[in-house]
Amino acid sequence: MVNFGNLSQVFAFIFSLASMALILTGLMKNDARFLESGRRTLYGLALFTTLASFALGYLFVTDNFQVEYVASYSDRALPMFYKVTAFWAGQKGSLLFWAWVLSIVTAIVVRNTRTELKSRNTPYIYLVLATTLSFFLFLLTSVSNPFDLLDFIPRDGQGLNPMLQNPGMIFHPPTLFFGYIGFTVPFAYAISAMVVGRLDETWLRKTRRWNILSWVFLTIGIIIGGQWAYVELGWGGYWAWDPVENASFIPWLIATAFIHTAIIQERRNIMKVWNMVLIVLTFVFCLFGTYLVRSGVLQSVHDFGATGLGGYFLVFITVVLFGGIYLIAESYNDLRSKHTLESYLSRESTFLFNNVLFLAIAFSTLFGTIFPLISEAVTGNKLTVSQPFFNQVNTPLFLILLLLTGICPLIGWRKASADNLKKNFLFPALTALAGAVVLFIAGIRQFYPLAAFSLSIFVAVTIFNEFRGGTIARSRMTGESPLTAFPRLIYRMRRRYGGYIVHLGLVIIVVGITGSSAFKLETQGTLSKGESIKIGAYELRYDDFRGYRDRNRDIYAATLSVFKDGKPAGTITPERRYYVNAEKPTTEVSLRSTLVEDLYVIMPEISPDKEITLKVTVNPLLAWIWIGGTLMVLGGIMAILPNRKKKGAL
Amino acid sequence: MKKSARKTLVAVLLIVAGVGFLIYKGVSETGVYYLTVGEVVGADTEGFSDRGIRVSGKVVDGTVEYNQRALNLKFTVRDLADEEKTMKVVYTGVVPDAFKPDVEVILEGSYDRATNTFHAKTLLAKCPSKYSKEENGEKE
């Protein structure tokens, strides 16, 4: 099976090179037969990466520990479920996963464009995809081969890091990777459009669904990652501006900016250069994200071992970046717009500002992430920045962005009239102001939370106004009752309303983040049986302690009764787990989550006489982050639901 | 048309300048120096310590004292390269899972030269096993 996997990889690599060669020959000789064979070769490529992936999965499932990668991330005691997902626990498997998914995506693109081979840009799309694939397959067959063997057969594997033995871990890396990989398609279309000089908005139209789908996957990946960190890592938060979190957030920010200005280009035929820049940057940072996770340049919780892969990635990223810049410069004159912005108070301008802000946040995040490297190179001093830096710099930028979330979709095109402004924004602004006053009186006096809540109200009211206005209009026109008209309206105009739902999700996330960061309570203490610890309205009493064996781990659990305002509110059981193959115990979070607040308990210490040390956190409104995140994802999916007539037109 | 292009440029430049200012301010207000134990003990750290410093070092075996009731941890940390250079560390709070003698730790806090004691506000322990790059511990 090892040889089979190796061979499949090698064949896949050869096929990727063959496809590139055939397409190039076809282009040079202007011969459609070569192009057609090059196209078909890409199907074969997908077949071989699939075989290689199944081979690796098989080696995991059958505990073949002579394979170094399997021995490093699995052991006999590991539940079957995690054996399968250990596939992408490390760098080598992740790269194979990348290549596999990209080859499938390529096959889908190849199939969808089967009638478009005559169109001049199609071969270039294939060429970009095949080149990217050959890069990954080159890594897999040379420096980072998951089928590499140890020169002995260990009796057991080293096991999977206990922190990765969590359901969130099954979906977090693959969804992120899907997002990263998906952006290869719009990138390929953009490059091909520039190469052949078809610079109208066709490439944007054709890749719109890919863009949004990839964005949806990135969003899911980031949210699941946050949730995984929250329930598994046990430090009481969900986002630490860790380098790898940032590495997934930066492409998300740029992609989000891109999705917004793509709309402007479709509608007004401006911002063409800008969109090219954005898609190239998105792809560059998708690669950079993959590179950061798996190379070990920066220290991070995600960094499960370093190898000398970085150089290759940097070369490829440089080629992509400079190739992109070169093409944009070459086609600059044709890309330049005939129209420009006419007024600050217009939809075009507010979209531009929203873009600048997205990029500003992306830049400051990137800057903070690589700052230690810059600082050491420039001054010789290792000056570092961490969470406070990101929070301090990005919070005001996010707040302005939130304001624009309310303004952008409603402000008039070209030049907004006073009427347009008054009609759309007077009532929401007054409501937001009233909300701020109420919150101020209720005791919220810090500036940022007050601003965040009040802007959230502003945006939410603008969105509700749109929903209401649309429903009333439709119900008048069709005679349907508002209850029928509302869902039909949303479905009919799902592209627009999907966007609103994403915005609504964002507002809800902002509320959750603000509540849980500005009003968080935290305490710690050591208890003997019968003793209690108090936090806010809660009191936790230590009742019971037990230890037992469960599959591949020993579990020690304390049971605590929870009282809220003196009334019983259930029990909570923080645990410590000793995995057979891990040197250190892990802390299992116990969580009592409600829409109002989360009670979050970890037990970092147990003394021999069963005194327990607890760290207790109360995170107000935190659950709304997951609710808002879900809404964002649903809105995104809604915006790309296919029309009934044209099935599967991705 | 030219006027409008200039308008856009002005607005974008203003935003860029604003962001630049935010980043500059962010670094100067939140940046901390990342030093080794040797550098802290040996060098003049006057200018570094206003906001605290971050130090990496190794926990010296046999020096760890922990009072679980008071959540009070005391140990000695030595330079990663030079065993001679050590300082005492005082930390109050939850001890990360990976903390134990001979493990590499990253501390954040302030250094008191008079008593050669580091008052740590945060304590991160690096796991010595195969997940060698992984940090585990308390974050804010």
Interface residues (C-beta under 8 A of the other chain):
Chain A: S72 Q158 N161 W235 G237 A240 G296 Q299 S300 V301 D303 F304 G305 A306 T340 L341 E342 S343 Y344 S349 L352 F353 V356 L357 A360 F363 S364 F367 G368 F371 P372 N381 K382 L383 T384 V385 S386 Q387 P388 F389 Q392 V393 P396 L397 Q524 G525 T526 A582 E583 K584 P585 T586 T587 I602 P604 E605 S607 E611 T613 K615
Chain B: M1 S4 A5 K7 T8 A11 V12 I15 V16 V19 L22 I23 K25 G26 V27 E29 T30 G31 V32 Y33 Y34 L35 R54 Q68 R69 A70 L71 G93 V94 V95 P96 D97 A98 K100 C127 P128 S129 K130 Y131 S132 K133 E134 E135 N136 G137 E138 K139 E140
